C-alpha cells in the first residue's frame, strides 16, 4: 500500500481493517484481531487480553 494511514495520517498504511476497511499503519492496528484502533479502542483490547490470560 502506498497510501498514508487513515487514522494518524503520518505513517504509511500497512494493513486494512476487516471491519471498517480503513487502511492503517502498524501503530493503529491490532494485528491479532485484524482490526484498527478506532474499531477496537486500546481499553477494550486490554480488557479482552486480561480475560484471556485468566
C-alpha positions as CSV (number, residue, x, y, z in Angstrom):
1,X,0.0,0.0,0.0
2,X,1.3,3.4,-0.9
3,X,-1.4,5.3,1.0
4,X,-1.0,7.1,4.3
5,X,-2.6,5.8,7.5
6,X,-6.3,6.9,7.6
7,X,-6.1,7.4,11.4
8,X,-2.8,9.2,12.1
9,X,-2.0,10.4,8.6
10,X,1.7,10.3,9.4
11,X,2.9,6.8,8.6
12,X,2.3,4.6,5.5
13,X,-0.7,2.3,5.7
14,X,0.4,-1.3,6.0
15,X,-2.9,-3.0,6.9
16,X,-6.6,-2.9,6.1
17,X,-9.2,-3.2,8.9
18,X,-11.6,-6.1,8.3
19,X,-14.5,-4.3,10.0
20,X,-14.4,-0.7,8.6
21,X,-11.9,-1.1,5.7
22,X,-9.6,1.7,6.8
23,X,-6.1,1.5,5.6
24,X,-3.9,2.0,8.7
25,X,-0.3,1.8,9.9
26,X,1.1,-0.8,12.3
27,X,0.7,1.6,15.3
28,X,-3.0,1.9,14.7
29,X,-3.8,-1.7,14.0
30,X,-4.4,-4.8,16.2
31,X,-2.6,-7.5,14.1
32,X,-4.0,-10.4,16.1
33,X,-7.6,-9.1,15.6
34,X,-7.3,-7.7,12.1
35,X,-9.0,-4.5,13.4
36,X,-7.9,-0.9,13.6
37,X,-7.7,1.0,16.9
38,X,-10.9,3.0,16.0
39,X,-12.9,-0.2,15.8
40,X,-11.4,-1.6,19.0
41,X,-10.0,1.0,21.4
42,X,-7.0,0.1,23.4
43,X,-9.0,-0.1,26.6
44,X,-11.3,-2.7,25.1
45,X,-8.3,-4.7,23.8
46,X,-6.6,-4.7,27.2
47,X,-9.9,-5.9,28.8
48,X,-10.1,-8.8,26.3
49,X,-6.5,-9.7,26.8
50,X,-6.9,-9.7,30.6
51,X,-9.8,-12.1,30.3
52,X,-7.9,-14.4,28.0
53,X,-5.0,-14.6,30.4
54,X,-7.1,-16.0,33.3
